Amino acid sequence: MGDDAEVVVPTSITVQVELAPITPSIDEGPSKSSTSFQGKPLRITANPCTLSWRNLSYSVDTKKKTSNHPDSMKTILTNVTGRCAPGELTAVMGPSGSGKTTLLDILADRISSGKISGDIFLNGVARKHKTFRAVSSYVAQEDSLLGSFTVRETLEMAAKLSLPSSITHREIVDRVQTVIDEMGLRVCEHTLVGDVFRKGISGGQKRRLSIAIELLSEPSILLLDEPTSGLDSASTYNVMKFVSRLCKEKMTVICTIHQPSSLVYAMLTNVAILTAGETVYFGPRVDMLSHFESLGYICPEHEDPAEHYICIANTDFVGHGDIPLLVSGYAASPLAGKIQDTIEADSTSLHGARDIERAPNSPLRQLVVLLKRNLVDNLRNPGIFWVRIVMYTVLSFMMGTMFLSTNKRIVPHDVVYLLTYANCFLVFMSIAVLPFFIEQRAVFLRERANSNLNVFSYVIANFLGALPGIFLIALSSTLLVGYLAGLNSYGVFLLIVFLSLVVAESLMHLVAACVSHFIIGMAIGAALFGWFILCMGLFVPRPAIPDYWIWGHYLGFLSAVNSG
C-alpha cells in the first residue's frame, strides 16, 4: 500500500476473497514443498489496519544503582519509530539484546511493567486497548501445544474456545479448513502434534500450526516473535512463505527475525534494524543498501545484506561499525523524515479504527470443550495416566504381598503402617504429573492472553477431567492391597486414597500455576508432601509436636487421613 493511499473501513467485518491457487516450484525455495493450496475462497478480515509507533522508549527499574545507571533505570528502547500498513511484512532485526522482542511486546500491548513513553497509533489515531485486541493476534516464540491431539483437533478446539458462541459448528469447521489451507497444513491435518512419548509433526509444521491458531480469529494485524527460531533453512523458508502470503490478503504483519536468509530477506517489505535499543535503520527493504552506502558501509557483492548490516550493528564483535554514526545517520536521513511525515499524515488520510471489541465466548461452552480436551488428553498421554497406573499397580502388588493375609507374623497393628505407607506413597508420587501440568499451563497462558479463556471454566474442567483417572488409579491400587492383605474396611480405604489423591493433584495444579519450570515445581511439591507426612501425627504424635510447628499438623490434609 502506498504512503498516501486511503484506507476506508468497511461496515462489515468479513469479506469473501477468491485467491488464485499457488503451486510451489523448484525455483521458489531450497526444497520442494509437499503442501498445496486448494484455491478455495478464504474468509479474511476486511478491516485493514495500519499500525505505527513514534518515539517509543522503554526503561525498567533494575533496583540497583551503577555507574551506567545512577538512577537504577535501564533503558531498553530509545525513540524508536516505525510504521506497517496492510499488505506489508515488516521484520525487526538486530543482534541479541537489541530490543527486538521488547519492541514487539510493546506493540502487542503485552508489557505491564517498566516505563513506556511515546505514541502508538492504529489507523492514525491513538490505539485503544480493546479495539487493538479485537483486530490483532500475537504468536509467541515458543510453541505451546498439546501433543496428544492432531493438527485438525487442535485447531477445532482452539476455534471453539476463542470464537463467539454465535459462530456455528459448520462455520467453525469451514474456518478451520481455511486456515489449514492458508498455512499449508493439509498434508498433516490428521497427524498428532507429538511429544516426548510420540513423534509428531515437524518443527516447521508446529510453527505454522501456532500461527494457524491465531488466524482463526481473522485478525487484521499479526505479530510474530521469532517465527523461524530453531528451524532449519527449508522449514524457515516454508514458514515465512506462508506468512508472506498472508500479506497478499491485506494483513499487517510484523515479526522479529534474528538473522534471515537471502530468500527470506527477499520476502520482506520493510526492515527495522536495532542496536542497543536504538534505530540503525527503518524503511523499505529495497532502500536499505543505498542508505548504508551513503554512510560509507557498502555490502560486498556476494554477501547477504541483512547478515552484513546486522554484524555491523553488533557491538559484541570486533570490527563493528561506528554505532553513533549509524544512529545519527539514520535519524538525519530522508527515510526517517518520511516515516515521521507519513505517520503524521495518517491522522487525516486514514479514518481511524472502528471501536470494536472481540465478542466473548460462552464460559459454559469453554467448560465443555476444556472438559472433553482434558479427558482425551489424560487418556492419550501416557505420562498422565498409563505410566502411573502401571507403577502404582506394581508397587501395590509388592505392598500386598509384603503384608499378605496368610503371613501369621503380621499383627493387626502392622496394618496401620501398610495403610499409611500406601496412602502416603500414592500421594507423594502425584508430583510425577507436574511436568504435564506445567505444559498445560503454557497452553493456558497462551489461550488466556489470545482467546479470553475463562479461568473458572478452566479450573473446573481440569478438576472434573482428572476425577475418572484418579478414581481408576485409586481403585487399581487399593484392590490389590486390600485383597492380598485381607482388609476388612476396603470401602473406607478406597475413599481415603481417592480423596487424598484428589487433594494431592489439586495441590500440584496450584504449584504448576505458580512456577514455570518443572524441576522447581517438583522440588516444591516434594517438600510440601514431605512436610505433610512429617506433621501428620504418625511419626511424631500430635501432643508431642512443638507449638511452633503445630500449624503444619493442621494445615496438612494427611493429618485428617491419619486420624481417620
C-alpha positions in Angstrom: 0.0 0.0 0.0 1.3 3.4 -0.9 2.0 6.1 1.6 -0.8 8.3 0.5 -3.4 5.7 -0.2 -6.6 6.0 1.7 -7.8 3.1 3.9 -11.6 3.1 4.2 -13.0 1.0 7.0 -16.0 -1.0 5.7 -19.2 -1.6 7.6 -18.9 -5.3 7.6 -16.2 -7.3 9.4 -15.5 -10.1 6.9 -15.4 -10.4 3.2 -15.0 -13.3 0.8 -11.9 -13.1 -1.3 -11.0 -15.5 -4.1 -7.3 -16.4 -4.1 -5.7 -17.9 -7.1 -4.0 -21.3 -6.5 -0.4 -21.1 -5.6 1.8 -24.0 -6.8 5.3 -24.4 -5.4 8.1 -24.5 -7.9 11.7 -25.6 -7.8 12.8 -22.0 -8.1 10.7 -20.9 -5.1 12.9 -22.2 -2.3 15.5 -24.6 -1.1 13.4 -27.7 -1.3 10.2 -28.9 -2.9 7.1 -28.4 -0.8 4.7 -31.1 -0.1 1.9 -28.7 0.7 -0.6 -27.4 -1.9 -3.2 -24.7 -2.0 -6.8 -25.6 -3.0 -7.6 -22.1 -4.2 -10.8 -22.1 -2.1 -12.5 -18.8 -1.1 -10.7 -17.6 2.0 -12.5 -15.6 4.7 -10.2 -12.8 5.7 -10.7 -9.8 7.9 -12.0 -6.8 6.0 -10.9 -4.2 8.5 -7.4 -3.2 7.2 -5.3 -1.6 9.9 -2.1 0.5 9.8 0.0 0.2 12.9 2.5 2.9 13.6 4.7 3.9 16.5 6.5 7.2 17.2 9.4 7.9 19.6 8.9 4.7 21.6 11.1 4.5 24.6 11.1 1.9 27.4 13.1 1.6 30.6 13.0 -0.7 33.6 14.0 -0.3 37.2 16.9 -2.6 37.9 16.7 -1.9 41.7 20.5 -1.5 41.7 22.4 1.8 41.1 25.5 1.5 39.0 27.9 3.9 37.2 26.0 3.3 34.0 22.6 3.6 35.7 22.8 6.0 38.6 19.1 6.2 38.9 18.8 2.4 38.7 16.8 2.8 35.5 18.0 0.7 32.5 16.9 1.9 29.0 15.9 -0.8 26.7 14.5 1.2 23.8 15.2 4.8 22.8 13.0 6.9 20.4 12.0 4.0 18.1 9.7 5.0 15.2 8.1 2.8 12.5 5.0 2.0 10.5 3.4 -1.1 8.9 0.5 -0.8 6.6 -1.9 -3.5 5.3 -0.2 -5.9 2.9 3.2 -5.2 4.3 5.6 -7.6 6.0 7.9 -5.8 8.4 10.8 -7.5 10.0 12.5 -6.2 13.2 16.1 -7.4 13.2 19.3 -6.8 15.2 21.8 -8.6 17.4 20.8 -10.4 20.6 19.8 -7.9 23.3 19.0 -5.1 20.8 15.4 -4.8 21.9 13.6 -6.7 19.1 11.3 -8.7 21.3 10.7 -5.8 23.7 9.5 -3.6 20.8 7.2 -6.4 19.6 5.8 -6.9 23.1 5.1 -3.2 23.5 3.4 -3.1 20.1 1.4 -6.2 21.1 0.3 -4.5 24.3 1.9 -7.3 26.4 4.1 -5.3 28.8 2.7 -4.2 32.1 5.8 -3.2 34.0 8.5 -0.6 33.4 8.2 2.9 31.9 6.9 3.3 28.4 6.8 6.7 26.6 5.9 7.5 23.0 2.9 7.0 20.8 1.3 4.0 19.2 -1.4 4.6 16.5 -4.0 2.4 14.9 -5.1 3.8 11.6 -3.8 7.2 12.5 -5.4 7.6 16.0 -4.2 6.7 19.4 -4.5 2.9 20.0 -7.3 1.7 22.2 -6.7 -1.4 24.2 -10.0 -3.3 23.4 -10.0 -2.3 19.8 -6.4 -3.4 19.3 -7.0 -6.8 21.0 -10.0 -7.3 18.7 -8.1 -6.8 15.5 -4.7 -8.3 16.4 -3.2 -11.7 17.2 0.2 -12.5 18.7 2.3 -15.6 18.1 4.9 -16.2 20.8 8.4 -17.7 20.1 7.6 -21.0 21.9 5.1 -23.4 20.5 2.6 -24.1 23.3 0.7 -27.1 22.0 -0.7 -30.3 23.4 1.0 -33.3 21.8 -2.0 -35.7 22.3 -4.1 -34.1 19.6 -4.0 -34.0 15.8 -3.5 -30.7 13.9 -7.1 -30.6 13.0 -8.3 -31.4 16.5 -6.0 -28.7 17.9 -7.5 -26.1 15.6 -11.1 -27.1 16.1 -10.7 -26.9 19.9 -8.9 -23.6 19.6 -11.7 -22.2 17.5 -14.4 -23.4 19.9 -12.5 -21.8 22.8 -11.8 -18.4 21.1 -14.7 -17.7 18.7 -18.0 -16.3 19.8 -20.8 -18.6 20.7 -22.8 -17.2 17.7 -20.4 -19.0 15.4 -22.0 -22.3 14.4 -20.2 -25.7 14.2 -20.4 -25.6 10.4 -18.7 -22.2 10.4 -16.0 -23.4 12.8 -15.3 -26.4 10.5 -15.1 -24.1 7.5 -12.8 -21.7 9.2 -10.5 -24.5 10.4 -10.3 -25.8 6.8 -9.5 -22.3 5.6 -6.5 -21.8 8.0 -5.3 -25.4 7.3 -5.0 -24.4 3.6 -3.6 -20.9 4.4 -0.7 -22.4 6.4 -0.1 -25.5 4.3 -1.1 -28.0 6.9 -3.3 -30.2 4.8 -0.7 -32.9 4.5 -0.5 -33.3 8.3 -4.0 -32.4 9.4 -4.6 -35.9 10.9 -1.1 -36.3 12.4 -0.6 -35.9 16.2 1.3 -32.8 17.2 3.6 -35.2 19.2 5.5 -35.0 22.5 8.3 -36.8 24.3 6.5 -40.1 24.0 5.4 -39.9 20.4 6.9 -38.5 17.2 4.6 -36.0 15.7 4.7 -33.2 13.1 7.9 -31.3 12.3 9.2 -28.2 13.9 8.2 -26.1 10.9 4.7 -27.5 10.9 4.4 -26.8 14.7 5.3 -23.2 13.9 2.7 -23.0 11.2 0.1 -24.6 13.5 0.8 -22.0 16.2 0.3 -19.3 13.5 -2.9 -21.0 12.2 -4.4 -21.0 15.7 -4.1 -17.2 15.8 -5.5 -16.9 12.3 -8.8 -18.4 13.4 -10.0 -15.0 14.8 -9.3 -13.4 11.3 -7.0 -10.7 12.7 -6.1 -7.6 10.7 -2.7 -7.4 12.4 -0.4 -10.4 13.1 2.6 -10.1 15.4 5.1 -12.9 15.5 8.1 -13.3 17.8 11.0 -15.2 16.1 8.7 -17.3 13.9 11.8 -19.1 12.5 13.7 -19.7 15.7 15.1 -23.3 16.0 14.2 -24.2 12.4 16.4 -25.4 9.6 16.7 -23.4 6.4 14.0 -25.3 4.5 11.5 -25.1 7.4 12.3 -21.4 7.8 11.6 -20.7 4.2 8.3 -22.5 4.2 7.1 -20.8 7.4 7.9 -17.3 6.0 6.5 -18.2 2.6 3.1 -18.8 4.2 3.4 -15.7 6.4 4.2 -13.5 3.4 1.2 -15.0 1.6 -1.0 -13.5 4.4 0.2 -10.1 3.3 -1.4 -10.6 -0.1 -4.7 -10.7 1.8 -4.1 -7.2 3.1 -3.0 -8.3 6.6 -0.5 -6.2 8.5 2.4 -8.5 9.6 5.2 -7.6 11.9 7.8 -10.1 13.1 11.2 -10.3 14.8 13.9 -12.3 13.0 17.4 -12.8 14.3 19.2 -13.4 11.0 17.1 -14.1 7.9 18.5 -15.9 4.9 18.6 -14.2 1.5 15.4 -16.0 0.4 13.5 -14.8 3.5 15.0 -11.3 3.2 13.6 -11.0 -0.3 10.1 -11.5 1.1 10.2 -8.5 3.4 8.5 -5.2 2.7 10.1 -3.2 5.5 13.2 -3.7 7.6 14.0 -2.4 11.0 17.5 -2.8 12.5 18.0 -2.1 16.1 21.2 -2.0 18.2 21.2 -1.4 22.0 17.6 -0.2 21.7 18.3 2.5 19.1 17.3 2.5 15.4 20.0 2.0 12.9 17.6 1.6 10.0 13.8 1.6 9.4 12.4 1.7 5.9 11.7 -0.3 2.7 13.9 -3.3 2.2 14.8 -2.0 -1.3 16.3 1.2 0.1 18.5 -0.3 2.8 21.6 -0.8 0.6 21.6 2.7 -0.7 21.1 4.1 2.8 24.1 2.3 4.3 26.2 3.1 1.3 25.5 6.8 1.9 27.1 6.3 5.3 30.1 4.6 3.8 29.1 1.0 4.6 29.0 -1.0 1.3 27.7 -4.5 1.3 30.0 -6.9 -0.5 28.5 -8.2 -3.8 28.0 -11.9 -2.7 27.1 -11.3 0.9 23.6 -11.3 2.4 22.7 -7.6 3.1 20.7 -8.4 6.3 23.5 -10.5 7.8 26.1 -8.0 6.8 24.4 -5.0 8.3 23.4 -6.9 11.5 27.0 -7.8 12.0 28.0 -4.1 11.6 25.4 -3.1 14.2 26.5 -5.8 16.7 28.7 -4.3 19.3 29.6 -7.7 20.7 32.0 -8.4 17.8 35.3 -6.7 16.9 35.0 -4.8 13.7 31.5 -3.5 14.2 30.5 -0.2 12.7 30.5 3.3 14.2 27.2 2.9 16.1 26.8 6.7 16.9 27.3 7.4 13.2 24.8 4.8 12.2 22.2 6.0 14.7 22.6 9.7 13.9 23.0 9.0 10.2 19.6 7.3 10.1 18.0 10.0 12.3 19.1 12.7 9.8 18.2 10.7 6.7 15.3 11.4 4.4 13.9 7.9 5.3 13.4 8.9 8.9 11.8 12.2 8.0 9.4 10.4 5.5 8.3 7.9 8.2 7.5 10.8 10.6 5.6 12.7 7.9 3.6 9.6 6.9 2.6 8.9 10.5 1.5 12.5 10.8 -0.5 12.3 7.6 -2.2 9.1 8.8 -4.3 11.1 11.3 -6.1 12.8 8.4 -5.8 10.3 5.5 -6.9 7.3 7.5 -10.3 7.1 9.1 -9.2 5.5 12.4 -10.0 2.1 13.7 -13.6 1.3 14.5 -14.4 0.9 18.2 -15.0 -2.8 18.1 -14.5 -5.4 20.8 -13.9 -9.1 20.4 -17.1 -10.9 21.2 -16.8 -13.0 24.3 -17.2 -16.8 24.2 -19.7 -18.6 26.5 -18.0 -19.8 29.7 -20.2 -22.9 29.6 -19.1 -23.7 26.0 -15.5 -23.3 27.1 -16.1 -25.6 30.1 -17.5 -28.3 27.9 -14.6 -28.1 25.3 -12.0 -28.0 28.1 -13.5 -30.9 29.9 -13.5 -33.0 26.7 -10.0 -31.9 26.0 -8.7 -32.9 29.4 -10.4 -36.3 29.4 -9.0 -37.1 26.0 -5.5 -35.8 26.9 -5.5 -37.8 30.1 -6.4 -40.9 28.2 -3.9 -40.4 25.3 -1.0 -39.0 27.2 1.0 -42.0 28.6 2.7 -39.9 31.3 -0.5 -38.6 32.8 -2.3 -41.9 33.4 -0.9 -45.1 31.9 2.7 -44.9 33.3 1.3 -44.0 36.7 -1.2 -46.8 36.8 1.4 -49.4 35.9 3.8 -48.1 38.5 1.1 -47.9 41.2 -0.1 -51.4 40.3 3.3 -52.9 40.6 4.0 -51.2 44.0 0.6 -52.2 45.3 1.3 -55.8 44.4 4.6 -55.5 46.4 2.8 -54.0 49.3 0.0 -56.5 49.3 2.4 -59.5 49.2 4.6 -57.9 51.9 1.6 -57.8 54.2 -0.1 -61.0 52.9 -3.1 -62.1 55.0 -1.6 -65.6 55.3 1.5 -64.3 56.9 0.9 -65.2 60.6 3.8 -62.9 61.8 1.8 -59.8 60.7 -0.1 -58.5 63.7 -3.2 -56.2 63.2 -1.3 -53.1 64.3 1.2 -53.6 61.4 -1.7 -53.0 59.0 -1.7 -49.4 60.2 1.7 -49.0 58.7 0.6 -50.6 55.5 -2.4 -48.3 55.0 -0.3 -45.2 55.9 2.6 -46.1 53.6 0.2 -47.0 50.7 -1.6 -43.7 51.0 1.5 -41.6 51.5 3.3 -43.2 48.6 0.4 -42.6 46.2 0.1 -39.0 47.4 3.8 -38.4 47.1 4.1 -39.8 43.6 1.5 -37.2 42.4 4.5 -35.0 41.7 5.1 -37.2 38.7 2.4 -35.4 36.7 3.7 -31.9 37.4 5.7 -31.6 34.1 2.5 -32.3 32.2 0.6 -29.7 34.3 3.3 -27.2 33.6 3.0 -28.0 29.8 -0.8 -27.4 30.1 0.0 -24.2 32.0 1.9 -22.8 29.0 -1.1 -23.6 26.8 -3.5 -21.9 29.3 -1.4 -18.7 29.4 -1.5 -18.5 25.6 -5.2 -19.2 25.4 -5.9 -16.7 28.3 -3.9 -14.0 26.5 -5.2 -14.5 23.0 -8.6 -16.1 23.5 -10.0 -14.6 26.7 -10.2 -18.0 28.2 -12.4 -18.1 31.3 -10.3 -19.0 34.3 -13.2 -20.5 36.3 -14.1 -22.8 33.3 -10.5 -23.9 33.0 -10.2 -24.8 36.7 -13.5 -26.7 36.9 -12.7 -28.6 33.7 -9.3 -29.6 35.0 -10.8 -30.7 38.3 -13.6 -32.7 36.8 -11.5 -34.1 34.0 -9.0 -35.6 36.4 -11.5 -37.4 38.6 -12.0 -40.5 36.4 -8.3 -41.1 36.1 -7.7 -40.6 39.8 -10.5 -43.0 40.7 -9.1 -45.7 38.4 -5.6 -45.2 39.9 -7.1 -45.4 43.5 -9.2 -48.5 42.6 -6.5 -50.5 40.9 -4.0 -49.7 43.7 -6.3 -50.4 46.6 -7.8 -53.6 45.1 -4.5 -55.4 45.2 -3.6 -54.1 48.6 -7.0 -54.8 50.1 -7.4 -58.3 48.6 -3.9 -59.5 49.3 -3.7 -58.1 52.8 -7.3 -59.1 53.6 -8.5 -55.7 54.7 -11.9 -55.6 56.3 -12.9 -51.9 55.6 -11.9 -51.8 51.9 -14.5 -49.2 51.0 -13.2 -46.7 53.6 -9.6 -47.4 52.4 -10.6 -46.7 48.8 -12.4 -43.5 49.8 -9.4 -42.2 51.8 -7.0 -42.9 49.0 -9.2 -41.4 46.3 -9.8 -38.2 48.3 -6.1 -37.9 49.2 -5.2 -38.2 45.5 -7.8 -35.6 44.6 -6.3 -33.1 47.1 -2.7 -34.0 46.1 -3.3 -33.4 42.4 -5.2 -30.2 43.1 -2.1 -29.1 45.0 0.1 -30.0 42.0 -2.2 -27.8 39.8 -1.6 -25.0 42.3 2.1 -25.4 42.2 2.1 -25.6 38.4 0.1 -22.3 38.3 2.9 -20.6 40.4 6.1 -21.9 38.7 7.0 -22.3 35.1 9.9 -24.8 35.5 9.0 -28.4 36.3 12.2 -29.1 38.3 11.4 -26.2 40.6 7.8 -27.3 40.8 8.7 -30.9 41.6 11.1 -29.7 44.4 8.3 -27.6 45.9 5.8 -30.5 45.6 8.2 -33.0 47.2 8.9 -30.5 50.0 5.2 -30.0 50.6 4.3 -33.7 50.7 7.4 -34.4 52.9 6.3 -31.8 55.3 2.7 -33.1 55.4 3.9 -36.6 56.0 6.2 -35.5 58.8 3.4 -33.5 60.6 0.6 -36.0 60.1 0.9 -37.3 63.6 2.2 -40.8 62.9 5.9 -40.4 63.3 5.6 -37.7 66.0 2.3 -37.9 67.9 0.1 -34.8 67.8 0.7 -33.9 71.6 4.5 -34.1 71.1 4.6 -31.7 68.1 6.3 -28.4 69.2 4.0 -25.5 69.4 5.9 -23.6 66.7 5.3 -26.5 64.2 1.8 -27.4 65.2 0.4 -25.3 62.4 1.9 -27.8 60.0 -0.3 -30.5 61.5 -3.5 -28.6 61.0 -2.5 -27.4 57.5 -1.7 -30.8 56.1 -4.5 -32.9 54.7 -2.7 -36.1 55.7 -3.3 -35.3 59.3 -7.0 -35.9 58.8 -6.2 -39.1 56.9 -4.1 -40.4 59.8 -6.9 -39.5 62.3 -9.3 -41.5 60.1 
